[in-house]
Amino acid sequence: MDALTQSEATRGGQAADRELQRRIVNFLFEKGLWSLQHLETEVHGGVAVIKGRVRTYYEKQLATCCCQRVAGVLRVINDVCVLDVAPATPRSSNLT
């Protein structure tokens, strides 16, 4: 492959990655969960990388599942962190 053809192929791949990233972002937005709408996404050669923070492990898994459902995604790398939220302490009841 000569340099010009390789350069054109690279540009075409980058354009496809940008389009795939746009579709992933739209899909996450359409899910309606605030935490998924604010995740960062990158795509390189059909591999989606998602980053950010969510409140629950369920939301982290949901982000992976959503990305996997977008046509053209070959693999998902989930670098999303689950926030360490302390569980609510039960209130003591004063039964007298």
Long-range contacts (C-beta under 8 A, 24 or more apart in sequence): 13-45, 16-46, 16-72, 17-43, 17-44, 17-45, 17-46, 18-43, 20-46, 20-48, 20-70, 20-72, 20-73, 21-48, 23-70, 23-71, 23-72, 24-48, 24-50, 24-66, 24-67, 24-70, 24-73, 27-66, 27-67, 27-69, 27-70, 28-63, 28-66, 28-67, 31-62, 31-66, 33-59, 33-62, 35-59, 36-62, 36-63, 36-66, 39-63, 39-80, 41-67, 43-73, 45-74, 46-72, 46-73, 46-74, 46-75, 47-73, 47-74, 47-75, 47-76, 47-77, 48-73, 48-75, 48-76, 48-77, 49-76, 49-77, 49-79, 50-76, 50-77, 50-78, 50-79, 50-80, 51-79, 51-80, 52-80, 52-81, 53-80, 53-81, 53-82, 53-83, 54-80, 54-81, 54-82, 54-83, 55-82, 55-83, 55-85, 56-82, 57-82
